[in-house]
Amino acid sequence: MVLRVWVLRLGRGRPPAVNPSVMEARPHVLANLGKRVREARTKRGMSQEVLAALAGLNRNYVNQVECGRRNVSIVNLLKLADALNVDVTTLVRGLSTK
């Protein structure tokens, strides 16, 4: 399904190569990022609904980020950091795919 969508969008060619070591490490990184978002949110007494509204995101998306099931774009990471009133480095410092 993913390959078909990629081909339809780009019209031809192969999907980009994915480094297997990055794919193996990603769930760990995403889970740690999600944990930090959740900790910052609960520290401020916010619900997921309030955080989502302040960030201009969907509550389900915020939930998936906190559960480590979403690969967050830089733009959305900045929105979350702004809504939480924290510097984005607070959320990403020390995260590594290694």
C-alpha positions in Angstrom: 0.0 0.0 0.0 2.8 2.5 0.9 4.7 1.6 -2.2 1.6 2.1 -4.4 0.9 5.5 -2.8 4.5 6.6 -3.3 4.5 5.5 -7.0 1.1 7.3 -7.5 2.4 10.5 -6.0 5.8 10.6 -7.7 4.7 8.8 -10.9 7.6 6.5 -11.2 10.8 5.1 -9.8 11.6 3.4 -6.5 10.8 4.5 -3.0 13.7 6.0 -1.1 16.0 3.5 0.7 15.5 3.2 4.4 18.5 2.6 6.7 17.4 -0.5 8.7 19.4 0.6 11.8 17.4 3.9 11.9 14.1 2.0 11.6 15.1 -0.3 14.5 16.0 2.7 16.7 13.0 4.8 15.8 10.4 3.3 18.1 12.8 3.9 21.1 13.4 7.5 20.1 9.7 8.2 19.5 8.7 6.6 22.8 11.2 8.8 24.7 10.0 11.9 22.9 6.4 11.0 23.7 7.3 10.5 27.3 8.9 14.0 27.5 5.8 15.6 25.9 3.5 13.8 28.3 5.7 14.8 31.3 5.7 18.4 30.2 2.0 18.4 29.6 1.0 16.8 33.0 3.5 19.0 34.8 1.5 22.0 33.6 -1.8 20.3 34.4 -3.0 20.2 30.8 -5.2 17.6 29.2 -4.4 16.3 25.7 -7.4 18.2 24.5 -6.0 21.5 25.8 -2.5 20.8 24.4 -3.9 19.9 21.0 -6.0 23.1 20.9 -3.1 25.3 21.9 -0.8 23.6 19.3 -3.4 23.6 16.6 -3.3 19.8 16.4 -5.8 17.0 16.7 -6.1 15.3 20.2 -5.6 11.9 18.6 -2.4 13.1 17.1 -1.1 14.3 20.5 -2.1 10.9 22.0 -0.2 9.1 19.3 2.9 11.3 19.8 2.8 10.6 23.6 2.5 6.9 23.0 5.4 6.9 20.6 3.4 5.9 17.5 3.9 9.1 15.5 7.0 10.4 13.8 6.7 14.1 14.6 7.6 16.7 12.0 9.8 19.6 13.0 6.9 22.0 12.5 4.6 20.0 14.8 7.4 19.6 17.4 7.8 23.3 17.5 4.0 23.8 17.8 4.0 21.3 20.8 6.9 23.1 22.4 5.3 26.5 22.0 2.0 25.2 23.4 3.8 23.7 26.4 5.8 26.9 26.8 9.1 25.0 26.7 12.2 25.3 24.5 12.2 22.6 21.9 15.6 21.4 23.1 13.9 20.4 26.4 12.0 17.8 24.4 14.8 16.5 22.1 18.0 16.9 24.1 19.8 13.6 24.4 17.6 11.7 22.1 19.6 9.4 19.8 19.0 6.7 17.3 22.1 4.8 18.7 
